Amino acid sequence: MKFRHFAAASAVSVIALSTHAGAQTQIDWWHAMGGELGEKTEALATAFNASQSDYVVVPSYRGSYTETMTGAIAAFRAGEQPDIVQVFEVGTGTMMAAQGAIVPVYQLMADAGVDFDPTAFLPAVVGYYMDPEGNMLSMPFNSSTPILYYNKDVFEAAGLDPEQPPTTWAQVEEFSRQIMAAGAAPCGFTTGWVSWAQLENFSAWHNQQIGTLQNGFGGLETELTFNGPVQVRHWENLARWQAEGVFRYGGPGGGSDAPPAFYAQECAMYMNSSASRAGVLNNATDFEVGFGMLPYYEDVDGAPQNSIIGGATLWVLAGGSEEEQRGVAEFFNFLSSPEVQAQWHQDTGYLPITQAAYELSQAQGYYEANPGADVSIRQMTLNEPTDNSRGLRFGNYVQIRTVIDEEFERLLSGAVDAQGALDAVVERGNALIRDFEDANG
C-alpha cells in the first residue's frame, strides 16, 4: 500500500473492516494532532488497516499534548488505557518514571518477534528517546527542530542578497537594522517558542550545558544549568533588540503572535519549527519564503553544534493482550518503513526518522524540487551529538517551560536583568525537578 494513496485506501479499509471485523484485533491510539495534521495522522491508520486484515488501528484525537498525556495517565489508573499514546518530547521523563505503565519499544519488538533495527533511525532523532544503555523506549513519530524562515522580497528591497540568510546573530542584527532603515519592514525578526528555540535549542546549538547528568539523561538528580554566560548574553541581546524594535516578542508558549507578524511582512525573519513549513508556505502567499539554519554566535567555541528535536513519540501502555501488543509492533514497523516515512516527511515538514526515508526523499528529487526542505535534517545532523546537544530529559518540564516564559516576560518588562531572569528559571526549575524526584525516586 503506497502512503500517497490514502484517499483510495479509505474505501478499501471500510471493505476490509466489514469483511474481517470479527477476526481483527483492535488497537486504540490516542493522539494530539488536530486539523490538517490530524487528517494525515488518521490516514496513516487507514493505510495500515487496508494493508493487512489481522489488526485495526483506531485513532482518537484527545486534545493538546498535555491533555492527551494527562488523559492517558488517568485512563491507565482506571484500567481503561489505550494501547498507544502520543506524548510530546518534554513528557519523556514523566513516561520513563511511570514504571509498570509502559512497555519499552525495544522490548515490544523483541517479544513480538518483529524484525527491528534501531540503527536504521537517525541518531539525532532516536537518541532523545533511548535509555542510558541505548535501548529505544518509544517510537519517534513527529519530530521537528526550529529553523529560520525569511522574507526574500524584503531582503531584496533592503539591498540584501535574497539567497543568503543570516548565519550568525551579528548578521541577524545587521540585516534587521538594514531592513528597518530601508523601510522594507518595521521589524527584523520574531520567534515562536522562546523556551524551545531561544534557550533549549540555543544552548545545544552552542554546545552549552542545559543541565547536569547529561541534561537529565543520566538520572533524576539532575539540575538545570542554562544560566551561563552564553545564554545570559543572548537573553540580554533579545531584551535590547525588543526595546529597539529589532526583535518582536511573539508571546508565551508557542508564540501565537509571531506567525501573523511574519505573514503580514511586519517582521522579515521568523524562527519556529521545521514542521511549520507547510503552514508558512500556505500563509505567506504575497512573498517568497527562504529557509536557513538557526543563527549562532561565531565567537562561541563549538558553535554551531547541532539542534535538538521537538515533536512527539508513540508510547506503548502496559495492560494490552499479547495479540494487541503484536499488532502495535506491526503498526510501528509499518510507520517506520521508508515509503511511509518519506511521504509523511514530505507532506508535513516533520523530520524523516530513518536514514532510508531521507535517502528515498533525495532519490525522489524532493529536496531539489523544494529548496530548503532539508535544512532541518542538515542542522540536526551537522555534528555528532554531545552530552550538551543530545536533548534534555527533566521531570516536570512542562511546568518548567511555563517558568521560562514567565521569567522572559519579566526580563522584557525591565523587572529583572538577563542574569536574574535565568537564575530564577534555574532556581524555580530545580525546585520542580526536586518535586518530581521526590515523587518518583
N, C-alpha and C positions, 0 to 999 in steps of 0.2 A: 504494500500500500504506500503510494507516494504521499509525502506530507503535504505537497502543494495541492492535492486533490481532495481537501477536506469537505468541500461542498458536496461533491458526489458521494463521499464516504458517508455523509449523514443519512442519506436514503438507504444505503446498503446496510448501515448499522441497525436501522429500525427493523429491517427484514431479519437481520441476524438475531436481534434480541427477541423478536416474536417467535423465531424458529427454535432458538436454543435456550430460551429463558429458564426452562425447567432444570437444565443441566449446568447453567452458568453459576459461577461463584461471584458474588457482588463485592466490589472493592470500593469503599467510601473514601472520598478525597475532599478534604476541606481546604479551600484556598482563599487568597485575599486579592485576587486580580479582578478588578471591575472594568466596566466599559469595553473598549476595543480589545484590550489585553485579556479581559475575561472571556471574550468570544474566541480568541485564539487558544486560550487555555482549554476551554470546553472542546474545541476542535481536536485538540490532542487526544482527549479521551475518546472522542468519536472515532478517530482514525485507528486507535488501538483496538477498540471494541470491534471494528469492522475487519481487523486483520486476523482475528482468531475467534474461536467460539467457546473457549473454556471459561473466560472471565469477562465481567462487565464492570468497568470503572465508572462510578457515578460521582462527578464533580459537584461541589456545592460551595457557592460564594458565601463567605462568613464575615464580610466587612473588612476593616483595615487589618494590617499586620498584627497590631496589638490585640484587636478584638478577636481575630482568628486564633491566635496563640492562647489567649486567656480562655476563650470558649472551649478549646480542645482540652486544656488542663482541667477545667470544670467538668467536662464530659467524661474524662478519664476517671475522675474521682467518683462519678455517678455510675461508672461501668457502661457508658454509652458512647465511648470514643470512636472516632473514625479510624480507618486503617492508616491513612496518610494525612499529614497536616503540613501546610506550607508555613515556614517560620522565617522571619527576616534575620539577617546576619547577626544583629546585636542581641537576638534571643538565643544564640548558640550556647552561651554559658548557662542560661537557665535550663535549656533542654538537656545539656550534659549532666547537670546536677540532679535531674529527675530520674534517679536510679530505679530500675524496675518498671519505669513507664515507657521506655523506648527500646527499640531493637536496632542496634547499630547496623548500618547498611552492609558493612563487610561481613558481619555475622549472618544477616538475612540472606545474602547472596550465596554464602558457603552452605548454609542449611538447606537452601532451595536447590542447590546443585546447578545454579545458573552460571554460565561462563562469564567471568567478570574480571577485567584487567584495570586496576586503579592507576597504573602508569600511563594509560591512554588519555587521562584527563590532564588539562593544563595545570601545571603545578601552582601557578599564581592564583588559580581559582580554587582547586580542591584542597590546597594546604590550609585554608581557613577552617575547613570542616573535618580535620583529622585530629586524632588524639596524639599524645606525645610519642607513641610508638609508630605513628604513620598510618594508622588504620582509619578508613573513611567512616564517619559517623552518620552523615546524612547525604542525600543525593543533590548535588548542585542542580538548580533549575533555572532561575532567572538571576543571572549575575551581571553586574554593571560596575562602572567606575566613572568618576567625574572627569569630564574633558572640557575644552574651551570651544565655544561657538562664537563666531564673529560675523559682523555685517560687512561683506565685501564692498558693497556700494558706498557705505560710509567711509571705509578705508580709502577708497579711490577718491572720493570727494574731498578728503582731508590731505590728499597728496601722498598717501601711504600705498605700498605695494599690496594689492588685494590678495595676492597669492602667498603672502608672508605674514602669518600670525605672530604675535609676540612670543618669544620663548622664555624670557626672563621677566621678573617683576619690575626691573628697571625699565624694560621696554613697555610693559603694561602701563606704567605711569607716563612714560614719554609719549606713547601713542595716544593715550587718553587725553593728555593735555593738548596735543596737536589737533586731535579731533574736535575738542571743545573750542580751541582758539579759532579753528576754521569755520565754526558754526555748523559742522556736519552732524553733530549730535550734542545734546546738552549734558550727557553723562558718559564717562568712559566705560565702566563695567559694573555688572551686578553679579550676584551668585545665588544659587539655591543651596540649601543645606550648609549653613555656616559650620555646624558641628562636623559634618562628614567631609565637606570639601576643603574648608579653611582651617581645620585643626587636625582631624584624624588623617586624612589623605595628605594634607600639607606636611605633617610630621613624617609619614612614611616616605613621601617623595623626596624629602631632605635627609632621609636615613636618621631621623631623630626618634629617640625612645618615646613611646606613648605611656608605657607602664613597665614596672619591674616584672621579673619572671617571664621574659619573652612576651611582653604585652598581655600578660594574663594567661598565655597558653600553658605556662608551667605550674599553675596551681591557684587556689583560692586566696592565698596570702599576698597576692599582688597589690601594688599601689600605683596610682596614676602619677606620672612624672612629666606631663606635657606642658609644664610651666617654665621651660628652659629658655635661654637667651634667643634662640632662633624663633620659637613660637611667639615670645613676647615681642620681638622686633616686628613680626608680621602683623600681630594684632594692633600694635602701635600705628603701623602704616595704614591699616584698614580704618582705624578711627580718624586718622589725619585726612585720609583720602575722602572719607564720608563727609567730614567737616568742609572740605574744599570742593565737594561736588564731583570729584573724580570717580568715587565709588558710591553706589546707591544700595542701601540695605534692603533686602527683599522680604524680611520678616522671619519669625522663628520657624522651627521645623523645616519643612521643605522650601520655605521662602516663596509663598504664593504670589507675592508682588513682583518677583524677579522676571518670570517669563513674559508678562504683559509689557514690562519696560523694554525688553529686548524686541518683542514683536512690533511694538509701536515705534521702533527705531529711536527711542529715547536714550538707551544705553547701547553702545556699539559692540560690547563684548559681554559674554554670559557664560558662567561656569555652572554646569549641572551634569546630571547622569548621562552616560552614553546612551542609555535606554530612552532618553528624551528625544533622540534623533528624529523619529517619525513625527512626534508632536511638533518639534521645531520646524521641520520642513513643511508640515501641513499648515502651520500658523504664520510662518514668515513668508507670505506669498508676494510681498512687494519688494523683496530684495534677495540677493544671492547670499546663501549662508556658507561660511568657511568653517573648517574644523582644525583644531590644534591640540597639542598636549598641554597639560597644566604648566603654568609658568613656575620658575624656580629662582632662588637667589644664587647667582653664579659664584659668589664667594663662600658658599657653604660647602665644606668638604663632603664629598659623597653624593652630591645632588647633580642631576636627578637620579634617583634610585629606581623605584617602581611604585606605582599607585596600588591601592588596595580596593577590594570589591565591596559593593553593597548588594542589595537584592535579597534573595531568599533561597532556601533549600527545602527539600522534602524530607520530613522525618517520619519514621515508621513507629507507630504506637503499639505497645505490647497488648496482648489480650486477644489478638485475632487467631483464627484457626490456622492449622498448618497449610491448608489449601488457600486461604486468604493471603497468607504471607508469601506463598509461592506465586500467587497472582500479582502481588506487589512487586516481587522480584522480576517477573516477566515484563511488567509495565515499565519499571526502571530501565530494563535492558532495551526496551523499545525507545524510551525517551533519549537514551544516550547514543543511539545509532547515528552514524554520520549524516544520513539523509534528513532525519528528523531534526537533529541539532542545527545543521546548516540552514534549513528553512526557517526554523524558529529564530535563529540569529538574524537572518536577513529580513524577516518580517517585523521583528520587534526592536532591533538595536541592542538586545542583550548579547553578552559575550557567548561565543560557542564554547562549550565546556570541554571539548576534546580537540586534540591536535588534528584528528582526521576530519572533523567538521570544519575546522579552519582551512585545511588544505583543500577540501571539497569546494568550499566557497571561492577559494582562489582559482581552482580549476574551472569553475563555472563562470569566471570572469566578473564576479560580483564586485570586487573591490576596484577593478578597473572601470566598471560602469558607474560606480558610486564612490567617487573620491572622498576620502576622509572616513569611510566606514570602518577602516581598520585601525584608526587612531587609538581606540581603547585597547585593542589587543597589543599593539606595539608598545603602548605605555605600560600596560600590566606586565609585559614580558621583557621590558628594557634591560633589566638585570636580574640575576638570581636573587630571590627574596632573602633578606637578612632577618635577624630576630626583631629588628625595628620595623620591617616593612612586610611581614607575612600577613599581618592583620591584627585584630585585637579580640580579646575574649575576657570580658569582665561581667560579673554578676550585677544585676540592677542597672544595666547600661541604658535601658530605655529612659529611666529616670535621670541618669547622668546627662543624657543629651538635653533634657529639659533644663538642667542646671547650666550647661554650656550656653544655651540660648539666653537664659536669664542674665548671666554674667556678661555676655557680649553686649546685651542691650544696656546694662549698667555702664559699660565702657563707653558706648556711643553717646550716652546721656551726660557723660562727664562726671558721674558719681564716683568713678574709680579709674585708675590708670591700667594699662595692659598687664603689668606685673600683678597688680592687686586682683584684677579680674581672673587671671589664670591661676593665681594662688588660691582664690576662693573656689574655682572649679575643682582643683585638686583636693582641697580640704573637704569640701562638701561631697565630692565624688568618692573619696576614700571612705567617708563615713557610710555611704550607701553600700560600698563593696564590703565593709566590715559587717553590716547588717545581713548581707547575703551570705557571707561566710558563716556567721553565727547560725543562720537558719539551715545551712546545707553542709556544714563542715562535719 
